[in-house]
């Protein structure tokens, strides 16, 4: 693992429904904003889930801010945030409950950055709404607010621009550019304008796959 890497994996392998997605994948990301680009089904979402510990890897290791995710998952996960493209698995939880749930898991509170994001996203009136009653856009905004709880060193975001209105999108871009100075932010995006506006270094998923042993199609 590179000395300046905040997020890294080595020999990572994954399969889905009996089919290999990739094997022996290595990557390392230092402070900054990084955007994964590639065709649907190539493995972007799978990689983000593995790096976040949301899906167990078939093989390999992941480090979050120098902590081995497999050996010390609690410590590693307190330093990372993960926002899937899909809704969370807590349909009966309100937005406010999710924020406090995440804060409790990270042994922290809701700080000024999260409060500012709630205001910028105009979410105050929605925080007591259950997730199964929210629109896609509101769900995504709440999840993004939760991502900044605990001042994470690593942020993993799957298609974060989906469902955002223009005002929220602009605020998200400013926040990502600011936090990219002190954190490693990795997100998947088909939206090249978003990646460019965030100042992201674009990484082709295919090049990551080809740097290891490419799984058969």
Buried (B, 14 or more C-beta within 10 A) or exposed (E): BEEEBBBBBBBBBBBEEEEBBBBBBBBBBEBBBBBBBBEEEBBBBBBBBBBBBEBEBBEBBBBBBBBBBEEEBEBBBBBBBBBBBEBBEEEEBBBBBBBBBBBEEBEBEBEEBBEBBBEBBEBEEBBEBEBEEBEEBBBBBBBBBBBBBBBBBBBBBBBBBBBBEEEBBEBBBEBBBEBBEEBBBBBBBBBEEBBEBBEBEEBEBBEBBEEBBBBEE
